[in-house]
Amino acid sequence: MEKNKKNMYDVIIVGGGPAGASAAVYAASRGYKAIILEKNEIGGTIGKVSSVTHYLSVDKDETGKSFKEKLENQLAVYGVEIFKEEVLGFCTENSFKKVMVKSGEVYYAKSIILANGTTQKELNIPGEKELVGKGICFNPSKEGRNYVGKDIFVIGGADGAIKEAIYLAQFAKSLSIIHFEEKLGTIPEFKNKLEKLDNIKLYLQSRLTKIDGKDYIQKLEITDVKTKSVKIIEAEGAAIFRYIGATPNTEGYQSLELEGGFIKVDTKMKTNIEGVFAAGDICSKDIRQVATAVYDGTVAGINVSNYLKTI
Ligand SMILES: Cc1cc2nc3c(=O)[nH]c(=O)nc-3n(C[C@H](O)[C@H](O)[C@H](O)COP(=O)(O)OP(=O)(O)OC[C@H]3O[C@@H](n4cnc5c(N)ncnc54)[C@H](O)[C@@H]3O)c2cc1C
């Protein structure tokens, strides 16, 4: 191993969501110099949600923000350094890994844990890109209160979508859920809460197919998936939150074995490349929750430490 290389670490963790944070805590606690390269903020997807549910030992009314702060505090306790960098890819150079980032800086490590999660899908419909930041929103707890007394639309029918819809309903004149299937695909807990609200409109078997507006949203086009009939809805100054699924952030990882775009790992969270581990939602797996991301991060953090002992 070259000793005089700048930016040389034991383990570089890409992504500071629950998986990356957990991996960092475990590697650092075992005496290894672990850093996180995070393009936005610590917390990841869960840091932006209105409330964190079902993860054990969270506080009553735990918000994404309060959860994110807990992760930051725990990383600070373990002295994990966090660098704001967008990772573009990595390669193996002699016996270490070289990580390339958008700023042009280069980082080196003996091992890497890829924990950079997924990105929410876009609708890819006319008007969507142009209205980002002018009604197309990403963060319910930050942006929801900007739409008090307005119409708010949530696209999607799974748990995340319905949980955010329930939260956003408190601000909205009307809260519409647009979902392409016949029924919402959410758990009874959220279904029951939704049924108690009186400003909810459901557009089932429907897709949002066009958004009109310039500086703000004016009209929406909704298409019935079966009959193909089209409805135009007046929605002046409305907000739209999209939860239609997510794609893995694996564009820079084409040298890895992928499964449906997600990283294939073994039970130790090892990828097909020596010294490269992965954890969390970016991995090929069935259940994507904070609990499973933290589990993956734990397993990766411990196994990367065991690997470092051997080299
Ligand atoms: C609306 C919604 C509500 C949810 N609510 C819950 C809940 O209540 N309870 C629960 O258990 N689960 C919930 N989930 C699921 C949970 O958020 C995820 O399973 C969890 O966040 C996955 O963690 P992760 O660390 O694997 O990835 P992520 O949270 O996606 O974190 C990945 C991190 O990597 C960073 N990153 C991405 N690309 C790069 C790059 N190239 N370079 C550097 N950094 C990068 C991102 O900025 C991000 O911070 C919810 C999901 C959604 C969408």
The ligand as an ORCA input file, in Angstrom:
! r2SCAN-3c Opt
* xyz 0 1
  C     -42.047      8.564      1.321
  C     -41.238      7.506      2.020
  C     -41.475      7.262      3.352
  C     -40.752      6.256      4.020
  N     -41.003      6.029      5.339
  C     -40.347      5.021      5.982
  C     -40.598      4.765      7.367
  O     -41.395      5.454      8.008
  N     -39.939      3.731      7.975
  C     -39.030      2.957      7.288
  O     -38.459      2.048      7.884
  N     -38.739      3.216      5.982
  C     -39.366      4.224      5.310
  N     -39.064      4.498      3.996
  C     -37.966      3.728      3.342
  C     -36.597      4.303      3.777
  O     -36.585      5.702      3.575
  C     -35.458      3.661      2.988
  O     -35.580      2.263      3.026
  C     -34.105      4.068      3.566
  O     -33.952      5.477      3.595
  C     -32.958      3.455      2.755
  O     -31.747      3.876      3.286
  P     -30.378      3.847      2.439
  O     -29.344      4.377      3.356
  O     -30.205      2.523      1.836
  O     -30.606      4.847      1.199
  P     -31.042      6.362      1.123
  O     -31.884      6.749      2.288
  O     -31.614      6.536     -0.246
  O     -29.681      7.176      1.242
  C     -28.759      7.221      0.189
  C     -27.887      8.457      0.332
  O     -26.895      8.429     -0.707
  C     -26.750      9.738     -1.255
  N     -26.255      9.612     -2.625
  C     -26.926      9.141     -3.720
  N     -26.117      9.119     -4.789
  C     -24.917      9.591     -4.381
  C     -23.678      9.807     -5.036
  N     -23.489      9.538     -6.339
  N     -22.647     10.316     -4.327
  C     -22.793     10.595     -2.987
  N     -23.960     10.409     -2.312
  C     -24.994      9.904     -3.001
  C     -28.143     10.330     -1.173
  O     -28.089     11.764     -1.194
  C     -28.644      9.763      0.153
  O     -28.348     10.632      1.236
  C     -39.759      5.502      3.312
  C     -39.522      5.771      1.960
  C     -40.242      6.764      1.314
  C     -39.968      7.045     -0.145
*
